[in-house]
Amino acid sequence: MSTKKESAAAAGKSAAAYAKEQFMQSKQFSAPQKDVLDALLIEDQTYTLEQVKKMLQDISKRTVS
């Protein structure tokens, strides 16, 4: 039974959305990552942590031509 509760808690936790400013103040990201996020994120939108991490991964995989 505790598995269902843990799954529900994990699902609720991963669905949390944050504003651009919250990501900019987060200690989870380095200064260069915050510079990228500052350029990518839109002020009035919210994003999940997973979305933001994916954005950073996608940008880091790009090649410069």
HELIX and SHEET records of a PDB file:
HELIX    1   1 SER A    2  SER A   14  1                                  13    
HELIX    2   2 LYS A   20  GLN A   25  1                                   6    
HELIX    3   3 ALA A   31  LEU A   40  1                                  10    
HELIX    4   4 LEU A   49  LYS A   61  1                                  13    
SHEET    1   A 2 ALA A  17  ALA A  19  0                                        
SHEET    2   A 2 THR A  46  THR A  48 -1                                        
END                                                                             
